[in-house]
């Protein structure tokens, strides 16, 4: 019986039992999600030779990856006009998965010579071995003089533990490369955009997940970027692996 105030008078005990059972069900659901993610990653690794073969076809299509990014229903909202000019020099995207644990990967953006930065490759690395404590490795972007697209989003002083984000709607997509986390966007790139690139290019790709998060590329004080291991120009700092809080969005160094 439901009382006038909306409470279930006299049903506290069975409702508690029901809630306890639901909690047990949720544990199993979480296990299912984890196993599905691991299985997906395993088969993504098996598709690696086909992705390598696909590169040769993509190389024949001008601005292929820029088109894919701008046609993605979520990622397109993160790309500003000048970002597009820089991304027009994007030659390829690679997802380099760990053979030991394929849920861990590097996202590698490979560029031709461009007016914005000296790096040939922009890299961001993710270790999801601990589900609730992803580790992120950022590699420094070596911007050319007066070409730093993330400059307007940088913050002079701030609280590293703050959940406050920039209100600047013009924050660059490239802020993600120095974000202390960025795992949500990484998941979109590695597990949606990359495997479905052909569909996004032709306009047949569609994200029908109503729970897909909306991302803000904000500002921050992330100082522990890395040199590019591929020999590109970067900082002289040693490698730093950050314990990235899950609830952080993209921030700029």
C-alpha angles and dihedrals in degrees: 000000000000115000122222092258091058097256122129100239113209094006099092095109099049091041090054089051090049091051091049091052091048090053090053090049090051091055089057091046090053089051089052092051091050093049092047090052091050092048092048091051091049092055093043087059090051089053092056095102090053092049088052090052089048090058091071091056094045090053088066093056117079116231092356097156095041088055092049093049093048093047094050106105094225106028094050090068090061096055119091125198095262090044087060091054090053094043090052084077091057106122101178146349120220129190108203108195127195110251090212095050113009094193085076116075151153121237109213124190110194117203137189119227108301141172095247113058140005098227119106090200132035110202137188121179129203132195113191096173088119104050098209096035109052115183118221129197117196125196118211121252109225100214121200118239113296091353101100104130091191096055096099092055097050118111124216096210131003149143111272089206095051121118091204116115136198117275088210106122091193095065112145124249086229090070086080091071090066097035112126089228123001094160094141092058090042089057091052092050099042100037104029116018097038100047092039097042095123092054093048092049092053092042096248096111115103131175106215096173105120090193094058106130124241111236130217118198100212137166133272149151102258105156104166103088120148139229112260106260090212091072099264122144114272142129124313093233122124121253114280124194112204127208097227119208108229096228096060120109129205114305134177127244 
